[in-house]
Amino acid sequence: MRTRDLLAETGSALRANKGKSALTILGIVIGIAAVITMTSLIGGIRDSLVGELGMNAARTISIYTDVGTLDDEQITAMHEELTDYEYFSPTNYGAVSSIAAPGTTDKVSASITGVDEHFFDVSGVTIGRGRAFTSSEATSGAMVVILDGQGVQKLFGSADIDAIGRTVTLDGNEATVVGVVESSGLMGGMGGDSVNIYMPATTVALRFASSNMGYMQIYGLAKDGVDIDQLTEQTKTVVARIMRIPTEQIDQNLSVVSAQSSIDQLSSFMSAFQVLAGSVAGVSLLVGGIGIMNMMLTNVTERIREIGLRRALGATRRDVTAQFLAESIAITVLGGLIGTLIGYLLSLGAAGLVSGIAGGMSIAPAVSVQSIGLAVGICIAVGVIFGYCPARRAAKLDPVEALRHQ
């Protein structure tokens, strides 16, 4: 049977049973739409979380200790031994009992993260408005501050107000706002009365630290082309030696983690979750496939005389099998295409909803050509698998008995 004739007969058969065909297609549409929605939404969340870590995430290594702090001399010693780093960005912490904007009586407490000019390049925290600290501000102890969206809201009454260049007071000390970080699902405000702000680490050490403490956490940016895993292990060894941490206590008291390993773990977890969610959604495809088999078996019963007539006119068993398989595949492919479109639209809506719930995190559905191709391939497979049995049943009918069928 020629392909053109096969397609024409397939279209004619589907049009002759519009209601039944539409209901069967609906089952496939629901299945594919569910799969596309779940997988693309989870993929979008994964991409968004990875993107929140910043452009330099793959080369960032975080060093954290809970047995003392590192001072400037120790960091210099680290840089001399660990030459595969471009730079280290140390952080310290402080607090103030009240932070307020001039002209207002509202005062809130604030926790301060002391950073240098490199922090926003390696930490994943991004500046939404304004700028980061300059090198001179970072080393001179300048009274400059970077707020988050929650801080702008509490101090100035609206998160959308332009706070750049304005003055705030921290326990009576005036500081100029030079930047506002973007709120996101990863580093958005945690709520409560306290706000989070950033100041130069030198300023924090001189004015707002409880003591002249050093740095508990340091971010390092590795040079291009460096083996991150190897550098991570080397860093752990060097820092432990500099801090005189006993070998048996290194794993308990010193954490050296590359952002790349975190990204890999996150991607692996989200991919596994994506497969799981897709599998659950795929159950609806199974139901749709059973619906196709039921429809095709019914078609065989209703068209026994037609099958007998075709066989009497010279159609082979292969021709009959091909005809019913073509009808089954046509239903699944059509349902798959419609389901893919609906699934993408649903994932857009779900992404917007999740973005709002997650505090402004920007999520875009991750729908790729490969996933669409996979969906169409699955549809064809479902059509073949669930259509083969009815097709073979039709092909095995005895022509004479089929013609006698009432």
C-alpha positions as CSV (number, residue, x, y, z in Angstrom):
1,M,0.0,0.0,0.0
2,R,1.4,3.4,-1.0
3,T,2.1,5.9,1.7
4,R,-0.2,8.5,0.2
5,D,-3.1,6.0,0.1
6,L,-2.3,4.9,3.7
7,L,-2.4,8.5,5.0
8,A,-5.6,9.2,3.1
9,E,-7.4,6.2,4.6
10,T,-6.0,7.0,8.0
11,G,-7.5,10.5,7.9
12,S,-10.8,9.2,6.6
13,A,-11.0,6.6,9.4
14,L,-10.3,9.2,12.1
15,R,-12.9,11.7,10.6
16,A,-15.5,8.9,10.5
17,N,-15.2,8.5,14.3
18,K,-14.6,12.1,15.3
19,G,-16.0,11.8,18.8
20,K,-14.2,8.6,19.7
21,S,-11.0,9.9,18.1
22,A,-11.2,13.2,20.1
23,L,-11.7,11.4,23.4
24,T,-8.8,9.1,22.7
25,I,-6.5,12.0,21.7
26,L,-7.5,13.8,24.9
27,G,-6.0,11.0,27.0
28,I,-2.6,11.5,25.1
29,V,-2.9,15.3,25.4
30,I,-3.3,15.1,29.2
31,G,-0.4,12.6,29.5
32,I,2.1,14.6,27.3
33,A,1.0,17.9,28.8
34,A,1.7,16.6,32.3
35,V,5.1,15.3,31.3
36,I,6.2,18.5,29.6
37,T,4.9,20.7,32.4
38,M,6.6,18.8,35.2
39,T,9.9,18.2,33.4
40,S,10.2,21.7,32.0
41,L,9.2,23.4,35.3
42,I,11.7,21.4,37.3
43,G,14.4,22.0,34.7
44,G,13.7,25.7,34.9
45,I,14.0,25.7,38.7
46,R,17.3,23.9,38.4
47,D,18.6,26.4,35.8
48,S,17.4,29.3,37.9
49,L,19.1,28.0,41.1
50,V,22.3,27.3,39.3
51,G,22.1,30.8,37.7
52,E,21.7,32.4,41.1
53,L,25.2,31.3,42.0
54,G,26.7,33.7,39.4
55,M,28.9,33.5,36.4
56,N,32.0,32.6,38.4
57,A,30.3,29.8,40.3
58,A,32.1,27.0,38.6
59,R,35.5,28.4,39.8
60,T,34.4,29.5,43.3
61,I,35.6,27.6,46.4
62,S,34.1,28.4,49.9
63,I,36.3,28.0,53.0
64,Y,34.5,27.9,56.3
65,T,35.9,27.1,59.8
66,D,34.2,26.8,63.2
67,V,37.4,26.6,65.3
68,G,38.6,30.2,65.3
69,T,39.2,32.7,62.5
70,L,41.7,33.5,59.8
71,D,43.5,36.8,59.9
72,D,45.1,38.9,57.1
73,E,48.5,37.3,57.6
74,Q,47.1,33.8,57.3
75,I,45.2,34.7,54.2
76,T,48.4,36.1,52.7
77,A,50.1,32.8,53.6
78,M,47.3,30.9,51.9
79,H,47.7,33.0,48.7
80,E,51.5,32.4,48.7
81,E,51.0,28.6,48.8
82,L,47.8,28.3,46.8
83,T,48.9,30.0,43.6
84,D,46.0,28.6,41.6
85,Y,43.7,31.2,43.0
86,E,43.1,34.6,41.4
87,Y,42.1,36.0,44.8
88,F,40.5,35.4,48.1
89,S,37.4,37.3,49.3
90,P,37.1,37.1,53.1
91,T,34.0,37.9,55.1
92,N,33.3,38.9,58.7
93,Y,30.2,39.7,60.6
94,G,28.9,42.4,62.9
95,A,25.6,43.8,64.2
96,V,23.9,47.1,65.1
97,S,21.0,47.6,67.5
98,S,19.4,50.2,65.3
99,I,19.5,51.3,61.6
100,A,17.4,54.2,60.4
101,A,16.9,56.6,57.5
102,P,17.0,60.3,58.3
103,G,13.6,61.8,58.8
104,T,12.0,58.6,60.1
105,T,11.5,57.4,63.6
106,D,11.4,53.7,62.6
107,K,14.5,51.9,63.8
108,V,15.3,48.2,63.2
109,S,18.2,46.0,64.1
110,A,20.6,44.8,61.5
111,S,23.1,42.0,60.9
112,I,26.1,43.1,58.9
113,T,28.2,41.0,56.5
114,G,31.6,42.5,56.0
115,V,32.9,41.9,52.5
116,D,35.5,43.2,50.0
117,E,35.2,44.4,46.4
118,H,35.4,40.8,45.0
119,F,32.5,39.3,47.1
120,F,29.7,40.0,44.7
121,D,31.7,38.4,41.9
122,V,32.1,35.1,43.6
123,S,29.3,34.6,46.1
124,G,26.3,34.6,43.8
125,V,24.8,37.7,45.4
126,T,24.1,40.1,42.6
127,I,23.8,43.9,42.7
128,G,20.4,44.9,41.3
129,R,20.9,48.7,41.6
130,G,23.9,50.8,42.2
131,R,27.4,49.2,42.6
132,A,29.7,47.1,44.7
133,F,32.4,48.5,46.9
134,T,35.5,49.9,45.3
135,S,38.9,48.7,46.3
136,S,39.7,51.9,48.2
137,E,36.4,51.7,50.1
138,A,37.1,48.1,51.0
139,T,40.5,48.8,52.5
140,S,40.0,52.2,54.1
141,G,37.0,51.4,56.3
142,A,34.6,53.7,54.4
143,M,31.1,54.2,55.8
144,V,29.3,52.8,52.8
145,V,26.5,50.2,52.8
146,I,24.7,47.9,50.5
147,L,21.1,47.0,51.4
148,D,18.8,44.2,50.3
149,G,15.2,44.7,49.2
150,Q,13.9,44.1,52.7
151,G,16.2,46.7,54.1
152,V,15.0,49.3,51.6
153,Q,11.4,48.4,52.3
154,K,11.8,48.8,56.1
155,L,14.0,52.0,56.0
156,F,12.3,53.9,53.2
157,G,8.8,52.5,53.1
158,S,9.0,50.9,49.7
159,A,11.3,48.3,48.1
160,D,11.0,50.2,44.8
161,I,12.3,53.5,46.0
162,D,15.7,54.7,44.7
163,A,17.9,54.4,47.8
164,I,21.2,55.0,46.0
165,G,23.1,57.9,47.4
166,R,20.8,58.2,50.5
167,T,22.1,58.2,54.0
168,V,21.3,55.8,56.8
169,T,22.5,55.8,60.4
170,L,23.8,52.7,62.2
171,D,23.9,53.2,65.9
172,G,24.4,56.9,65.3
173,N,27.1,56.5,62.5
174,E,26.1,57.8,59.1
175,A,26.7,55.6,56.1
176,T,25.9,56.2,52.4
177,V,23.9,53.6,50.4
178,V,25.8,52.7,47.3
179,G,23.9,49.6,46.1
180,V,20.9,47.3,46.5
181,V,21.2,43.6,46.1
182,E,18.5,41.6,44.2
183,S,16.2,39.7,46.4
184,S,15.9,36.1,45.3
185,G,14.8,32.6,46.3
186,L,18.4,31.9,47.5
187,M,19.3,35.0,49.4
188,G,16.0,36.9,49.9
189,G,15.1,38.3,53.3
190,M,14.1,35.8,55.9
191,G,11.5,38.1,57.4
192,G,11.4,39.2,61.0
193,D,12.5,42.6,62.4
194,S,16.2,42.5,61.5
195,V,17.6,43.4,58.1
196,N,20.7,42.2,56.3
197,I,23.2,44.7,55.1
198,Y,26.7,44.6,53.5
199,M,29.6,46.8,54.5
200,P,33.4,46.7,53.8
201,A,35.0,44.1,56.0
202,T,37.5,46.6,57.3
203,T,34.7,48.9,58.4
204,V,32.9,46.0,60.2
205,A,36.1,45.0,62.0
206,L,36.8,48.6,63.2
207,R,33.3,49.7,64.1
208,F,30.8,47.0,64.4
209,A,32.4,43.7,65.4
210,S,32.1,42.6,69.0
211,S,35.9,42.1,69.0
212,N,38.7,42.5,66.5
213,M,37.9,39.0,65.2
214,G,39.2,37.7,61.9
215,Y,37.3,35.9,59.1
216,M,35.2,32.8,59.5
217,Q,34.4,32.4,55.8
218,I,36.5,33.0,52.7
219,Y,35.5,32.7,49.1
220,G,38.3,31.9,46.6
221,L,38.2,32.3,42.8
222,A,40.3,29.7,41.0
223,K,42.1,30.5,37.9
224,D,40.8,29.3,34.5
225,G,41.7,25.8,33.6
226,V,42.4,24.7,37.2
227,D,41.3,21.2,38.4
228,I,38.7,22.4,40.9
229,D,38.5,19.0,42.8
230,Q,42.2,18.8,43.2
231,L,42.5,22.5,44.3
232,T,39.7,21.9,46.8
233,E,41.6,19.1,48.5
234,Q,44.9,21.0,48.4
235,T,43.1,24.0,50.0
236,K,41.8,21.9,52.8
237,T,45.3,20.6,53.6
238,V,46.9,24.0,53.4
239,V,44.3,25.8,55.5
240,A,44.3,23.0,58.1
241,R,48.1,23.4,58.4
242,I,48.0,27.2,58.7
243,M,45.2,27.0,61.3
244,R,47.0,24.1,63.1
245,I,43.9,21.9,63.0
246,P,44.7,18.3,63.9
247,T,44.4,15.8,61.0
248,E,41.6,13.8,62.8
249,Q,39.6,17.0,63.3
250,I,39.8,18.5,59.8
251,D,36.5,17.0,58.5
252,Q,34.6,18.1,61.6
253,N,36.0,21.7,61.9
254,L,36.9,22.8,58.4
255,S,34.6,22.9,55.3
256,V,36.1,23.5,51.9
257,V,33.5,23.1,49.2
258,S,33.6,24.1,45.6
259,A,30.5,25.7,44.1
260,Q,31.0,23.3,41.1
261,S,30.4,20.3,43.4
262,S,27.3,22.0,44.8
263,I,26.1,22.7,41.3
264,D,26.7,19.1,40.3
265,Q,24.9,17.8,43.3
266,L,22.0,20.2,42.7
267,S,21.8,19.2,39.0
268,S,21.9,15.5,39.9
269,F,19.2,15.9,42.5
270,M,16.9,18.0,40.3
271,S,17.5,15.7,37.3
272,A,16.5,12.7,39.4
273,F,13.5,14.5,40.7
274,Q,12.7,15.5,37.1
275,V,12.8,11.8,36.1
276,L,10.6,10.8,39.0
277,A,8.1,13.6,38.3
278,G,8.1,12.7,34.6
279,S,7.5,9.0,35.5
280,V,4.6,9.9,37.7
281,A,3.1,12.1,35.0
282,G,3.9,9.3,32.5
283,V,1.3,7.1,34.2
284,S,-1.4,9.2,32.5
285,L,0.3,8.3,29.2
286,L,-0.2,4.7,30.1
287,V,-3.8,5.3,30.7
288,G,-4.0,7.1,27.3
289,G,-2.3,4.1,25.7
290,I,-4.8,1.8,27.1
291,G,-7.5,4.0,25.8
292,I,-6.0,3.8,22.3
293,M,-5.9,0.0,22.5
294,N,-9.6,-0.1,23.6
295,M,-10.6,2.3,20.8
296,M,-8.7,0.3,18.2
297,L,-10.1,-3.0,19.4
298,T,-13.5,-1.5,19.1
299,N,-12.7,-0.3,15.6
300,V,-11.7,-3.8,14.6
301,T,-15.0,-5.2,15.8
302,E,-17.0,-2.5,14.0
303,R,-15.0,-2.7,10.8
304,I,-14.9,-6.5,10.4
305,R,-16.8,-6.4,7.1
306,E,-14.6,-3.6,5.8
307,I,-11.5,-5.7,6.7
308,G,-13.0,-8.7,4.9
309,L,-13.7,-6.6,1.8
310,R,-10.2,-5.2,1.7
311,R,-8.7,-8.7,2.0
312,A,-11.1,-10.0,-0.7
313,L,-9.8,-7.1,-3.0
314,G,-6.2,-8.2,-2.5
315,A,-5.0,-6.4,0.6
316,T,-2.4,-8.5,2.5
317,R,-2.2,-9.0,6.2
318,R,0.7,-6.5,6.2
319,D,-1.5,-3.9,4.6
320,V,-4.2,-4.3,7.2
321,T,-1.7,-4.2,10.0
322,A,-0.1,-1.0,8.6
323,Q,-3.5,0.6,8.3
324,F,-4.5,0.2,11.9
325,L,-1.0,1.0,13.2
326,A,-1.1,4.2,11.1
327,E,-4.4,5.2,12.7
328,S,-3.0,4.5,16.2
329,I,0.2,6.5,15.6
330,A,-1.7,9.4,14.0
331,I,-3.8,9.7,17.2
332,T,-0.8,9.7,19.5
333,V,1.3,12.1,17.4
334,L,-1.6,14.5,17.1
335,G,-2.2,14.3,20.8
336,G,1.5,14.6,21.5
337,L,1.8,17.9,19.5
338,I,-1.3,19.4,21.2
339,G,-0.1,18.2,24.6
340,T,3.3,19.7,24.1
341,L,1.9,23.1,23.3
342,I,-0.5,22.9,26.3
343,G,2.3,21.6,28.5
344,Y,4.5,24.6,27.6
345,L,1.7,27.1,28.3
346,L,1.0,25.4,31.6
347,S,4.7,25.4,32.5
348,L,4.8,29.2,31.8
349,G,1.9,29.7,34.2
350,A,3.4,27.4,36.8
351,A,6.8,29.1,36.5
352,G,5.2,32.5,37.1
353,L,3.4,31.1,40.2
354,V,6.5,29.5,41.6
355,S,8.5,32.7,41.0
356,G,6.0,34.7,43.0
357,I,6.0,32.2,45.9
358,A,9.8,32.0,45.9
359,G,10.2,35.8,46.5
360,G,10.9,37.0,43.0
361,M,13.2,34.2,41.8
362,S,13.1,34.3,38.0
363,I,12.1,30.9,36.6
364,A,11.9,30.2,32.9
365,P,10.6,26.7,31.8
366,A,13.4,24.6,30.3
367,V,11.7,23.2,27.2
368,S,14.3,22.0,24.7
369,V,14.1,20.6,21.2
370,Q,15.3,17.3,22.7
371,S,12.4,17.1,25.1
372,I,9.9,17.9,22.4
373,G,11.5,15.2,20.2
374,L,11.4,12.8,23.1
375,A,7.7,13.5,23.6
376,V,6.9,12.9,20.0
377,G,9.0,9.7,20.1
378,I,7.1,8.5,23.2
379,C,3.8,9.2,21.4
380,I,4.9,7.1,18.4
381,A,6.1,4.3,20.7
382,V,2.8,4.4,22.6
383,G,0.9,4.2,19.3
384,V,2.9,1.2,18.1
385,I,2.9,-0.7,21.4
386,F,-0.8,-0.2,22.1
387,G,-1.9,-0.3,18.5
388,Y,0.0,-3.4,17.4
389,C,-2.3,-6.0,19.2
390,P,-5.5,-4.6,17.6
391,A,-3.8,-4.3,14.2
392,R,-2.6,-7.9,14.3
393,R,-6.1,-9.0,15.4
394,A,-7.5,-7.3,12.3
395,A,-4.9,-8.8,10.0
396,K,-5.5,-12.3,11.2
397,L,-9.3,-12.2,10.5
398,D,-10.4,-14.8,7.9
399,P,-11.6,-12.9,4.8
400,V,-14.6,-15.2,4.2
401,E,-15.8,-15.1,7.9
402,A,-15.3,-11.3,8.0
403,L,-17.5,-10.9,4.9
404,R,-20.2,-13.0,6.6
405,H,-20.1,-10.9,9.7
406,Q,-23.3,-9.0,10.5
